[in-house]
């Protein structure tokens, strides 16, 4: 093997055939199960149904970032020329 040079293997950008085929098999299997999902959920008791829906929602809904509130205080009094000054008192 040459030092610092790639020899053999796939060229850059060429997809891995096994990975592609595996993903296609999973997509097809999930598509079949997806059609049966409403029926399967109805067969669960309410607690199990809620748990399943919560777990599945991670794949359908975007994650919500935490929100923090920051209090900003002005250290000097606004001047009459300050067009952005707001009197909060």
N, C-alpha and C positions, 0 to 999 in steps of 0.2 A: 504494500500500500504506500502510495506516495505521501510524503509529509506535507500537510496543508492543502492537499488537493483531493477532491472527491473523485473516486474512481468507481464506476459501475453504479448499479441501483437505478431508481427512477429519476427522470429529469425533473427539475423544479417545476411545480405546478401540476404534475401528473397525479390524478387522484389514485388512492390506494384501492384496488379492485375489491379486495376482501372486505374492507371497511364499507364501501359503497353497497355491496351486496347485502351485508349484514344489516345496514340501516334500512334498506328497502324491505327486507323481510320483517323487521320490527314495525315499520310504518304500515305495511299491509296487515300484520296481525293486529295492531292497534286500531286500524280503521274498521276491521271486522268487529272488534270488541266495542268500539265507540257506538256502533249502531245498536248494540244490545244494552248500553249503559242505563237508559231510563228504566228498562225492565228490571235490571239487576238492582238498581237503587231502590225500587219499590219493594223488592223482596227483603230488604234489610229492615231491622227495627229502627225507630227514630234516632236513637243515640249513635248507632253504627252508620246510618245514612248521613247524619251531620258530620261525623268524623271523616267519612269518605269524601264528602263534598268539600270540606275544608282542605283535605290533603290534595284533591284534584285542582282546587282553585289556584294553587301555587303555579300551575302550569298554564292557566288561562288568563290570570289577572296580573298586571304589573305590580311589582313590589312598591310599597309606599315608604318613602324615606322619612325618618323621624324629623319632627319639626321642633325647633327651639325658639324661645322668645327671649329677645335681648332688650333690656331697658337702656335707653340712651338718655343721658342727662346733659344739659347744657351748663357749662361752668361759668359762663359770663352772660351778662344781660344783653338782650338784643338791642341794636341801635335802631333808630327810626328809619335808617337807610336800608336795613336788612329786609329785602323783599320776601325772604323765606321764613322770617321770624313768626312764630306762633306763640301766643301767650297761653300757657297751659294752666295758669293759676286762676 
